[in-house]
Amino acid sequence: MTQPGVTQHINKLESQIGTLLLTRIGKSFELTDAGLQLLSYAKGKILEEEQLLQMLQTDEPHAGTCRFACSGALAMHFYPRFVQYQLQHEQLQVALEAAPNSRIIESILDNSVDIGIVTQRQSSLELNQLYLGKQALCLVLPPSFKGTDITLELLENVGFINHPDGHYYAEQLLSAQFGNEFVGMSKLKQRGYINQLNQILLPVSKGLGFTVLPKMVVDEYPQPLFVANTLSEVVEELYMVSKKQRQLPSRYQWFIDTICEQLTSQ
């Protein structure tokens, strides 16, 4: 730029800010305090822009945030594995939300989550859907009930330990087990509710009630439990969903491979 052009820009800046940026001394100048602050701010913005452009042009496989949503039971299964992987890669961040199907789909469509696992095939044309397999549901009671004939009356007396997916799971399994005899969850007294994922089976193991959870969660619980035999296996289909027009960064590949490996082997 020419010297008159530079002078014109500085004059406009001073007019906009309402204070002097330069102290003019003949043909030289010194920055005022306001000028020094503005210069520091501008240098910071230039550096931020350079860093942003570098990030946008780099697809690091072990850096950045990975955002997932699934049921509470699946979160309980996968989160320890995700944390273990994150410990190996300090620049990787994992955000995992436990949510029902409807909220998972909403989160993917509004770009607040990138990968979800749902239990129903979706009709939206905006989604990629990958069938993963099925998960079996288990009727879980305290270990003291081992060998006992499980009736609906017994379950009504024992009481239900509820959790975020509790009624949804229980209605499927109890309807299949007891048919028309089961008229809904309202007849089952609730003995407790817990939304802390790793604590759902604690009250069951201590004898406070029964619950219904996917088999993979029950199999990993370290304390004794009694899994009742049911007349027929009750299973849910599982689908991995993501936004069709959203190209996922390479950092997601390990997570996708792990989810597929874990769930297709069920």
N, C-alpha and C positions, 0 to 999 in steps of 0.2 A: 504493500500500500504506500501511497505517497504521504509525505508528512502532513499536508493539509487534511488528507482523508483520515489519518489517525487522530489528529486534533479534533476533527468533527465528531468522530465516534466517542472520544473521551468526554467532550462537552455534552453529548446526548446522555451518556451514562451519568454524569454528575447532575444533570438536570432531572433525570428520572429518580436518582437516589436521594437528591436533595442535599448533597454535601460534596465538598471537594475531595477528589481522589489524588490530585497532584499538587505539590507546592512548586510553582515555576520559578526558577532562578536563572534569568537570562535565557540562554538556549538549552540549559539543563533543567532537571527537575528532581524532586524527592517525593516518594510516596507518602501520603498522609496515613494516619492510623486506619482510616476507612479504606484507603487504597490497599494497604497491606492485607486487611481482612478479605477484601474482594479478590485479591490475587491468590491468597491461600485457598479460598473457596473454589476458584476457577481451576486451579491445579488439581484439587481433589476430584472435581467433576471430570476432568480429562482422564485422570487415572482410573476412575470408576468405569468410564466408557471403554477404555482400553481393556480392562479386565472382563467386562461384559462381552465384548466382541471376541475375546479369546475363549471364554466359556462357550459361547454360541457356536464357535467353529471347532470345538473339541468334544468328542463323545467318549468320555472316560468310562471304562467298564466297572471301575471300583470307586467312583466318586459321584456325589449327588444324592438327592432324595428319591426314595421309592415308596409309592403310596398304594396301599392295599385296603380292601374291605372284604369281610366274610362273616360267617356266623361266629358266635362266641365260642362254640365248641371247636371249630376249625382254627380260630385264633389261638386257643389254648394249645392246640397241637403244633401249629407252625411257628408261633412267636419264639419259643426257645431256640429253634433251628435258625431263625432269621438273626437273632441276637448273636449266636455263635459265629455266624458268617460275618456279621458286622464287626465283631471284635478283631477279625483278621484284616479289616479294611477301614482305617480310621476316618477316611473322608466320605464314607457311605452313611446315609441316614435312612432309617426305616420308620415309616408311619403306618400303623396297622389299626384299623377301626373295626370293632365288632358291631354288626348292624344287621337288620332284617333285609330280605331281598329288595323290597321297594326302595329303601334308603340307599342300598348299594348301587342300584341302577341310576337313581337320581344323582348320586355323587360322581358316577362315571360320566354321565351326560353333561354335567356342569363343570367337568375337568378338575374336581377336587380330589378324585381318586383315579388311578390309572388302570388297576387290575382288580376285578372282583370275582368272588366265587359264590354262585347262587344255586338254588335247588330246583329251579324251574327254567325251562327254555323260554326265552323272551321273544316277543313279537316285533321288537323295534328293529328297523332296518339300519339304524345307526350303530349297531353293535356287532363286533366279532364274537362268536360263541364257539367254544371248544368243549366237546363232551369229554369229561374226565373219568367217569365211572359212577359207581354207586357206593353209598355208605349205609351200613346196616344200623338200625336203632336197637338199643338194648334197654330192657326193663331192669333197673338196678335197685337192689334192696340191701339192707344191712346183712352182714355175714351170718347173723343168728338165724336168718330165715332159710338157710341152706337146707334143702330136702323137704321144705314145706310146700303143700299144694297151694298155688297162688290163685286166689279167687278175687273177684271184684270187691266183695265184702271185706276181705282181708286188707286190700289196698285202701279202702275207705277208712278203715280203722287205723292203719299205719300212718296215713297222711302223706302229702306230696311236698317235696322240696322243689320249689319253683326257681327258674332262672330265665334269662331273656328269651330263650327259645323253648322253655319248658312246656307250655300249653300246646304249642304247635307240634312238638315231638310226641307228647303224651297222647294227644287226640288221635294221631295217626296209628300209634301202636295199640292203644287200648280199644279203639274201634275194630281193628283187625282181630284182636284177641278175644273180645267179649261180644262183638256184634251188637245187636239191638239192646242187650243188657246194659251196655255203656251209653248213658244219655248225656254225657258232657262233663266238663271239669267242675261244674258247680257243686256236684255231690261229693267231691273229694275235698276233705279239709286240707288247707294249706298249713304245713308245719314250719315253713320258712321260705325266704327268698334271698338269693345271693347273685350279684352281678359281677363279682370278682371271679374271673375265669378259672383260676387255679384252686378255688375253694368250693366249687359246686358239689363235689363228691365227699367233702369232709363231714357234713352233717349226716349223710347217708351211712358212711362207714362207722359213725358213732352211734347209729341206731335211731336217729330222729325221724326218719321217713324214707320214702323211695323217690326215685326220679327216672327220667328217660333221657338218654344221651347217645350220640353215635359210638359205635364199637371202638373206634380208634382212640377215643378219649378214655373210655373205660379201661381198655387194655393197658394204658400207660400209667394208670393210677397205682401208687405204690402200696396202699393199705388194702387189707382184705375187704372184699365185697361179694355179694351174691347176685349173679346175673341169671335171671329166671329164664327157663325155656318157654318159648312162645309157640303158638300153633303154626304160625307161618312167619317167614322172615319179612320184616318190614324194612324197606330200603328207600332211600332218596337218590335221585339222579343229581349229579353235580356238574356244573358248567363253569368254565372260566370265561369271563366276559371282559371286553375292553372296547374302547371307542374305535370304530372302523377307520376313521380318517386320521387317527392319532398314531403317528409312528413312534414307538417306544424306543428310548435310548438303550444302548447295549448293556447298561448296568442292570436291566431287568432280566436278562437272559438266565442267569443262575437261579433266580427266584422262580421263573416260569418252569425251568427244567426240574427244580425241586418239587414244586407243586404237582406237576404231572407225574413224576416218579412216585411220590407218596400216595397220590389218590388213585392212580390207575392200578396200583398193586393191591388195593383193598378188595 
